[in-house]
Amino acid sequence: MSAVHNPVVWFEIYVQDMARARTFYESVLQKKLEPMQPPEGDASGFEMLAFPGDPHGPGAGGMLVKMDGVPSGGGGTLVYFACDDCAVEQARVEGAGGQIHKAKFSIGPYGFCALMMDTEGNCFGLHSMK
């Protein structure tokens, strides 16, 4: 294991309808996703939109990915997006076509979180300290 404090460096959220997923995440997070050039060779054929971030800063980078044969929806991994107050982003979810799975709740000294469902059937979390 490297000396990096956070060992998570990348995440991918698989989608079936890239335009719908892009609209959802840009509406909820109020962040612009940027197209990424798909890799060549064995990994070609992807459609990818990256979340904004500093590759040398804190946190993990990631993207929405549409890839033939890879379903979206429930899985064993849950991605949490950092927020100032997760109730703000939660309030945008239903208007953007998603669902509130579990509204904002306290996790004691670790702040607050909320669980949402996106337009592709993926569950994701929102986290804040207030």
Backbone as CSV, one residue per row, in Angstrom:
resi,resn,N_x,N_y,N_z,CA_x,CA_y,CA_z,C_x,C_y,C_z
1,MET,0.841,-1.173,0.000,0.000,0.000,0.000,0.893,1.245,0.000
2,SER,0.503,2.238,-0.772,1.292,3.467,-0.852,1.117,4.308,0.407
3,ALA,1.879,5.391,0.481,1.828,6.271,1.646,0.675,7.268,1.572
4,VAL,-0.172,7.195,0.547,-1.303,8.093,0.416,-2.272,7.841,1.569
5,HIS,-2.799,8.928,2.158,-3.700,8.789,3.305,-5.004,8.110,2.928
6,ASN,-5.601,8.501,1.810,-6.847,7.896,1.364,-6.520,6.925,0.239
7,PRO,-6.671,5.623,0.443,-6.306,4.669,-0.594,-7.285,4.625,-1.763
8,VAL,-8.449,5.261,-1.643,-9.401,5.292,-2.748,-8.986,6.409,-3.702
9,VAL,-8.696,6.045,-4.944,-8.215,7.041,-5.901,-9.140,7.214,-7.093
10,TRP,-10.118,6.339,-7.266,-10.953,6.425,-8.459,-12.274,5.716,-8.217
11,PHE,-13.343,6.210,-8.848,-14.624,5.503,-8.830,-15.296,5.669,-10.185
12,GLU,-16.120,4.712,-10.526,-16.905,4.768,-11.743,-18.340,4.412,-11.399
13,ILE,-19.279,5.208,-11.906,-20.703,4.946,-11.742,-21.216,4.547,-13.123
14,TYR,-21.657,3.317,-13.253,-22.100,2.813,-14.552,-23.530,3.236,-14.839
15,VAL,-23.771,3.646,-16.081,-25.068,4.174,-16.496,-25.505,3.509,-17.792
16,GLN,-26.800,3.587,-18.064,-27.349,3.086,-19.320,-27.702,4.224,-20.266
17,ASP,-28.086,5.375,-19.730,-28.461,6.542,-20.526,-27.579,7.709,-20.058
18,MET,-26.505,7.968,-20.804,-25.512,8.965,-20.386,-26.113,10.364,-20.293
19,ALA,-26.938,10.755,-21.260,-27.519,12.105,-21.230,-28.393,12.285,-19.990
20,ARG,-29.213,11.290,-19.695,-30.085,11.368,-18.517,-29.260,11.411,-17.234
21,ALA,-28.228,10.563,-17.129,-27.374,10.526,-15.940,-26.619,11.843,-15.781
22,ARG,-26.129,12.398,-16.891,-25.400,13.670,-16.825,-26.318,14.767,-16.286
23,THR,-27.511,14.860,-16.845,-28.464,15.880,-16.386,-28.742,15.723,-14.897
24,PHE,-28.930,14.488,-14.452,-29.219,14.228,-13.038,-28.073,14.714,-12.147
25,TYR,-26.858,14.246,-12.381,-25.738,14.590,-11.493,-25.369,16.069,-11.577
26,GLU,-25.446,16.660,-12.753,-25.161,18.098,-12.853,-26.227,18.911,-12.128
27,SER,-27.476,18.461,-12.169,-28.559,19.169,-11.470,-28.431,19.044,-9.960
28,VAL,-28.166,17.843,-9.470,-28.099,17.611,-8.029,-26.846,18.229,-7.419
29,LEU,-25.687,17.995,-8.034,-24.421,18.452,-7.452,-24.026,19.863,-7.868
30,GLN,-24.717,20.413,-8.877,-24.386,21.745,-9.390,-22.921,21.818,-9.828
31,LYS,-22.452,20.756,-10.484,-21.088,20.649,-11.012,-21.186,20.215,-12.462
32,LYS,-20.283,20.714,-13.304,-20.269,20.360,-14.724,-19.379,19.147,-14.935
33,LEU,-19.915,18.120,-15.580,-19.134,16.940,-15.933,-18.491,17.169,-17.297
34,GLU,-17.276,16.686,-17.456,-16.515,16.909,-18.682,-16.271,15.603,-19.418
35,PRO,-16.471,15.599,-20.750,-16.186,14.386,-21.521,-14.713,14.006,-21.421
36,MET,-14.451,12.719,-21.368,-13.076,12.217,-21.378,-12.906,11.356,-22.611
37,GLN,-11.735,11.432,-23.195,-11.413,10.608,-24.358,-11.378,9.150,-23.934
38,PRO,-12.141,8.289,-24.627,-12.095,6.876,-24.244,-10.727,6.267,-24.542
39,PRO,-10.335,5.282,-23.747,-9.045,4.632,-23.996,-9.093,3.835,-25.298
40,GLU,-7.923,3.545,-25.816,-7.823,2.760,-27.045,-7.552,1.301,-26.699
41,GLY,-7.599,0.446,-27.708,-7.274,-0.962,-27.506,-8.400,-1.723,-26.852
42,ASP,-8.047,-2.581,-25.907,-9.026,-3.458,-25.261,-10.085,-2.697,-24.483
43,ALA,-9.801,-1.479,-24.087,-10.744,-0.702,-23.282,-11.527,0.296,-24.134
44,SER,-11.557,0.131,-25.449,-12.279,1.076,-26.297,-13.783,0.827,-26.206
45,GLY,-14.564,1.787,-26.706,-16.009,1.630,-26.717,-16.717,2.182,-25.500
46,PHE,-16.013,2.866,-24.628,-16.626,3.468,-23.445,-17.142,4.854,-23.808
47,GLU,-18.163,5.315,-23.104,-18.570,6.716,-23.115,-18.362,7.197,-21.693
48,MET,-17.604,8.286,-21.505,-17.203,8.692,-20.157,-17.369,10.191,-19.942
49,LEU,-17.868,10.554,-18.762,-17.950,11.938,-18.312,-17.334,12.021,-16.928
50,ALA,-16.338,12.886,-16.767,-15.602,12.986,-15.503,-16.218,14.029,-14.579
51,PHE,-16.236,13.699,-13.282,-16.583,14.670,-12.256,-15.396,15.622,-12.106
52,PRO,-15.639,16.903,-11.785,-14.520,17.830,-11.620,-13.702,17.496,-10.386
53,GLY,-12.439,17.834,-10.432,-11.579,17.593,-9.282,-10.135,17.827,-9.627
54,ASP,-9.329,17.942,-8.617,-7.890,18.125,-8.759,-7.235,16.761,-8.599
55,PRO,-6.588,16.247,-9.664,-5.991,14.911,-9.545,-4.905,14.818,-8.485
56,HIS,-4.394,15.969,-8.031,-3.345,15.969,-7.011,-3.868,16.430,-5.656
57,GLY,-5.178,16.707,-5.575,-5.768,17.184,-4.332,-6.388,16.060,-3.534
58,PRO,-7.082,16.418,-2.475,-7.729,15.385,-1.647,-8.936,14.800,-2.365
59,GLY,-9.354,13.648,-1.940,-10.529,13.007,-2.513,-10.186,12.131,-3.697
60,ALA,-11.165,11.390,-4.145,-10.988,10.472,-5.264,-11.643,11.047,-6.503
61,GLY,-10.991,10.891,-7.632,-11.580,11.284,-8.898,-12.513,10.196,-9.382
62,GLY,-13.401,10.564,-10.305,-14.292,9.552,-10.831,-15.109,10.051,-11.991
63,MET,-15.927,9.150,-12.534,-16.699,9.483,-13.723,-17.925,8.617,-13.865
64,LEU,-18.838,9.092,-14.727,-19.931,8.271,-15.207,-19.392,7.494,-16.393
65,VAL,-19.751,6.219,-16.507,-19.264,5.382,-17.601,-20.425,4.606,-18.206
66,LYS,-20.524,4.663,-19.531,-21.457,3.800,-20.259,-20.611,2.811,-21.041
67,MET,-20.787,1.526,-20.756,-19.997,0.484,-21.393,-20.922,-0.686,-21.707
68,ASP,-20.873,-1.154,-22.943,-21.697,-2.288,-23.340,-21.464,-3.472,-22.411
69,GLY,-22.549,-4.098,-21.988,-22.467,-5.304,-21.175,-22.283,-5.066,-19.691
70,VAL,-22.202,-3.800,-19.261,-22.034,-3.509,-17.835,-23.300,-2.809,-17.348
71,PRO,-24.073,-3.469,-16.483,-25.331,-2.885,-16.029,-25.120,-1.812,-14.968
72,SER,-26.075,-0.916,-14.885,-26.112,0.030,-13.771,-27.001,-0.587,-12.701
73,GLY,-27.104,0.087,-11.580,-27.997,-0.405,-10.535,-27.242,-0.897,-9.325
74,GLY,-27.960,-1.580,-8.462,-27.435,-2.003,-7.170,-26.167,-2.821,-7.261
75,GLY,-25.311,-2.597,-6.310,-24.047,-3.314,-6.222,-23.560,-3.277,-4.793
76,GLY,-22.320,-3.604,-4.601,-21.773,-3.660,-3.264,-20.984,-2.435,-2.858
77,THR,-20.920,-1.417,-3.692,-20.119,-0.233,-3.396,-21.013,0.994,-3.363
78,LEU,-20.767,1.877,-2.417,-21.549,3.102,-2.303,-20.601,4.290,-2.311
79,VAL,-20.814,5.216,-3.240,-20.007,6.427,-3.358,-20.721,7.546,-2.607
80,TYR,-19.967,8.298,-1.797,-20.505,9.470,-1.101,-19.891,10.727,-1.696
81,PHE,-20.731,11.730,-1.967,-20.275,13.023,-2.452,-20.263,14.003,-1.288
82,ALA,-19.175,14.769,-1.147,-19.045,15.759,-0.078,-19.917,16.972,-0.391
83,CYS,-20.559,17.509,0.631,-21.447,18.667,0.509,-21.219,19.577,1.712
84,ASP,-21.595,20.847,1.592,-21.592,21.725,2.760,-22.726,21.333,3.701
85,ASP,-23.905,21.079,3.123,-25.073,20.618,3.874,-25.830,19.675,2.946
86,CYS,-25.799,18.396,3.217,-26.370,17.417,2.289,-27.869,17.607,2.061
87,ALA,-28.552,18.367,2.905,-29.976,18.639,2.682,-30.181,19.469,1.416
88,VAL,-29.197,20.289,1.053,-29.320,21.141,-0.139,-29.347,20.270,-1.398
89,GLU,-28.369,19.371,-1.545,-28.335,18.486,-2.704,-29.514,17.512,-2.684
90,GLN,-29.875,17.036,-1.494,-31.029,16.141,-1.357,-32.282,16.798,-1.924
91,ALA,-32.454,18.090,-1.683,-33.636,18.813,-2.156,-33.712,18.866,-3.678
92,ARG,-32.614,18.633,-4.375,-32.602,18.683,-5.836,-32.862,17.327,-6.483
93,VAL,-32.783,16.258,-5.731,-32.795,14.896,-6.290,-34.091,14.572,-7.029
94,GLU,-35.231,14.740,-6.395,-36.486,14.350,-7.034,-36.780,15.201,-8.265
95,GLY,-36.466,16.480,-8.216,-36.665,17.348,-9.372,-35.786,16.973,-10.550
96,ALA,-34.666,16.305,-10.257,-33.752,15.865,-11.312,-34.081,14.450,-11.794
97,GLY,-35.142,13.839,-11.244,-35.572,12.522,-11.704,-35.159,11.360,-10.820
98,GLY,-34.478,11.637,-9.703,-34.046,10.574,-8.793,-35.023,10.378,-7.646
99,GLN,-34.604,9.584,-6.663,-35.435,9.300,-5.498,-34.609,9.424,-4.225
100,ILE,-35.272,9.835,-3.161,-34.642,9.872,-1.847,-34.846,8.503,-1.213
101,HIS,-33.763,7.791,-0.981,-33.838,6.462,-0.358,-33.920,6.591,1.167
102,LYS,-33.054,7.438,1.742,-33.075,7.725,3.182,-32.675,9.184,3.338
103,ALA,-33.609,9.999,3.825,-33.375,11.436,3.984,-32.237,11.700,4.972
104,LYS,-31.718,12.901,4.935,-30.597,13.311,5.783,-30.782,12.823,7.215
105,PHE,-29.714,12.209,7.740,-29.743,11.711,9.115,-28.366,11.881,9.745
106,SER,-28.357,11.939,11.072,-27.120,12.144,11.823,-26.320,10.853,11.901
107,ILE,-25.006,11.015,11.794,-24.092,9.900,12.067,-23.160,10.322,13.211
108,GLY,-23.770,11.023,14.163,-23.063,11.436,15.372,-21.908,12.385,15.085
109,PRO,-20.746,12.145,15.690,-19.623,13.075,15.524,-19.057,13.087,14.099
110,TYR,-19.552,12.190,13.231,-19.055,12.117,11.851,-19.894,12.943,10.888
111,GLY,-20.894,13.652,11.409,-21.687,14.546,10.582,-23.043,13.982,10.216
112,PHE,-23.410,14.178,8.954,-24.719,13.778,8.445,-24.563,13.145,7.077
113,CYS,-25.505,12.285,6.733,-25.505,11.749,5.378,-26.943,11.506,4.942
114,ALA,-27.099,11.273,3.662,-28.381,10.963,3.050,-28.106,9.993,1.913
115,LEU,-29.049,9.096,1.646,-28.887,8.109,0.580,-29.914,8.372,-0.514
116,MET,-29.434,8.447,-1.745,-30.256,8.784,-2.903,-30.173,7.683,-3.955
117,MET,-31.165,7.650,-4.844,-31.145,6.774,-6.012,-31.114,7.673,-7.239
118,ASP,-30.163,7.403,-8.149,-30.093,8.213,-9.364,-31.054,7.695,-10.429
119,THR,-31.034,8.297,-11.597,-31.940,7.921,-12.677,-31.597,6.576,-13.301
120,GLU,-30.429,6.023,-12.964,-29.969,4.757,-13.539,-30.115,3.586,-12.570
121,GLY,-30.696,3.840,-11.385,-30.881,2.784,-10.391,-29.719,2.618,-9.441
122,ASN,-28.734,3.534,-9.477,-27.581,3.474,-8.580,-27.904,4.208,-7.279
123,CYS,-27.532,3.612,-6.163,-27.630,4.273,-4.866,-26.319,5.012,-4.626
124,PHE,-26.397,6.254,-4.134,-25.204,7.015,-3.775,-25.505,7.818,-2.530
125,GLY,-24.450,8.240,-1.846,-24.603,8.984,-0.610,-24.178,10.432,-0.745
126,LEU,-24.720,11.261,0.138,-24.311,12.648,0.309,-23.819,12.766,1.741
127,HIS,-22.709,13.462,1.964,-22.149,13.598,3.306,-21.811,15.058,3.596
128,SER,-22.112,15.502,4.801,-21.750,16.847,5.250,-21.534,16.833,6.754
129,MET,-20.890,17.874,7.243,-20.692,18.012,8.680,-21.799,18.836,9.322
130,LYS,-22.637,19.505,8.537,-23.769,20.245,9.132,-25.068,19.799,8.519
